[in-house]
């Protein structure tokens, strides 16, 4: 799927992406990452997504690839959260952050 298609869908569904789910990557940030790896080209400033924003992005794209990517995102998030939830202090902080996020999205 082309970045152009994703950008178009994001513009059409902006209320799906509040500030805490999506941010704009600057040219300087892309250049910094591109200098350290082959993953990005320094030519385009694309949106970046927090974990739940990535799921939202996959949800607005109506394709089999997007649905499959949504499943991969959820599996990756589950995998990444497993070590954190095994540590009680981190689990408590995570619960507090989730509660704070729930309060900001419900208003």
Secondary structure, 3 states (H helix, E strand, C coil): CCHHHHHHHHHHCHHHCCCCCEEECCHHHHHHHHHHCCCCCCCCCCEEECHHHHHHHHHHCCCHHHHHHHHHHHHHHHHHHHHHHHCHHHHHHHHHHHHHHHHHHHC
